[in-house]
Amino acid sequence: MDLLTILAVALGLSFDTFAVSLSYGVIRSKILFWQAVRIAVVLAVFQAGLLVVGFSLGSFVSEIIKAADHWIALALLSFLGIRMIYEGITRNENDEKRDYSKLSELITVAVGTSIDAFAVGISFALLKVNIWISAIIIGTVTFLASMTAIRIGKSAGARLGQRVEVIGGLILIAIGVKIFLEHVLGA
């Protein structure tokens, strides 16, 4: 597989993390650069890491994971999204905004958005693709997409004001539904 194809795969895999990062930027419009870097690094590491794990396991577990990956992504992202919507609706004007970049919640989102990378890793094993170059490219593209999206979201979040958790929650649920429908409909 040539580098241009791997780059195209990396861009495709980064769409979900772009949307999640956009919601992080919207929710936390006062996010600091190092906090954005932390989020982007975690998302990129999981994207590249699950790619390598999928590659390593190869076809051994491909059918088992393929049967449930869309359900896992839907459950994880919907759970966090519903919680964000609930807290956005019930939060008082004077309450402090919840920090959705806590490591436990960030890992939940990272796993939910990286399950596709796991499946791609399995297919890369079958195609005998150089996994290390692919992981570096995919991780780098994910990091850059995440940082860009956080910045865009940060600008939008300052203008949206209160209840941005609802928007972020809807985005997470939409990503989960998108992943689910892509797998169910075979798109």
N, C-alpha and C positions, 0 to 999 in steps of 0.2 A: 504494500500500500504506500503510495507516495505521500509526501509531506502536505501537499495541498488538500488531499482527501482527509488526512488526519486533522488538519486545521478546520475543515468543514465539519467534521464530526465534533470537534471541540466547540465550535460555535453553536452547533445544535444542542449539545449537552449543557451549554452555559445559559440557555434561555430560562430555564427554571430558576437557576441561582440568580440570574439578573432580576427576575420578578421578585424573588424573596428579598434580595438586597434593596430593591426599590422600596419595598414596604418597610424595611428597617430604616431607610433614610427618611421616609415619610413619618414614621412613628417617632423617630428620635431626631428631630430637626436640628437639635443642638449637639449632635454626635461629633466627637473629636476625631481627628485624623487617626490616632493610634487605635481607637475603638473600631473605626471602619476597617483598618488594616487587620485587626484581630478577627473580625467577622469574615472578611474576604479570605484570609489565610485558612480559617477553619473550613469554609465552604470549598476552597480549592484543594485542600489536603484530603477531604473526604471524596471529592470528585476523582482525583487522581488515585487515591488509595483504594477506593472500591473498584476502579478500573483494573488495578493490579491484582486485587483479590479475585475478581472475576476471571481474569486471565489465568491466574494460578490454578483456580479450581477447574477451569476449562469446561469441557462438556460433562464432567462428572456430576455436577448438580444443576446443569442448565435447565432441564425440564422441571425440576422441583421448584427452583426459584422463579422461573418464567411463569409458572402457574400462579404464584402468589405475589409477585413484586408490585403489581399495580394496586393490589388490595392493601399492602403494607404502606405504600406511599400515600394512598388515599386516607387511610386511617391516621397516620402520623400528622399529615398536613391539615386534615380536617379537624382533628382534636385541638391542635394549637390555634387554628383559625377560629374555631367556635369559641374557644376561651378568650381570644383577643376581642372578638365581637362582643361577647358578654361583658367583659371588663370595660370596653369602650362605651357601651350603653349604660352600664350601671355606675360608672365613675362620676364623681362629683367634680365640679369645676376646680375646686381647691385641692383635690387629691393629686398626689404625685403620680406621674405616668409610670406604668410597669416597665421594667427593663427586660425586653425580649431578647437581649443579647447575652443573657446569663448562659453559662456554658452548657447546662443541661438542655435548655430550650434550643440553643444554637445547634447542638449535636443532633437533636431530634429533627430539626429542619434540614441539616446537612445530610443526614441519612435519607430522609424523604426525597430530597432532590437529587441524590446521587445513586439511587437504585438503578436508573437507566445506565449509568456508567458501569455498574457491575455487569449488566447484560451485554454492554458493548465490549467489556473486557473478555467475556466468554467468547463472543464472536471473533475478537482479535486473536484469541488463542487458536481458534479453528483456522483462521487465515494466516497464521504465523507472522503476525505483525510485531515489530520491535516495540515491546511494551514500555521500555524505559523512556524512549524518545516520545512515544505517544503520551505517557503519563505526564511528562514535563510540559509538553505542549498543551494538553488538556488542563492541567493545573494552572498554568500561566494564563491561558485564555479565561478560565473561570475567575481567577483573581482579578484580572483587569476588568472583566464584565461586572463583577461585584462592586469594585471600587467606583466604577463609572455610575452604576445604578444607585449606589448609596448617595453619591453626590447629587444626582438628579432628584432623588427622593427627598434629600435634605432641603433642596430649594423649594420643592413642591410642598413639603410638610410645613414649612414656615408660613406658607400662604393658606394652607387648609385649616390650620388652627385646631380646635377641639375635635375630639372623636376620631382622630386619625387611626386609632386602633381598629375601628370597624373596617376601614378601607384596607388596612394591612391584613386583617383576618379574612376578608373576602378574597383578597389576592391569593393567600395561602390555600384557601379552599378551592379556588379556581384552578390553581396549579395541580392540586391533588386530583380533581375531577378530570383535568386535561390528561394527566398521566394515565388515569384509569381508562378513559375513553380511547386513548391511543392504543392501549393494549387490548381492550375488549373488541374494538372495531378493526384491529389489525392495521392501523394507519402507520 
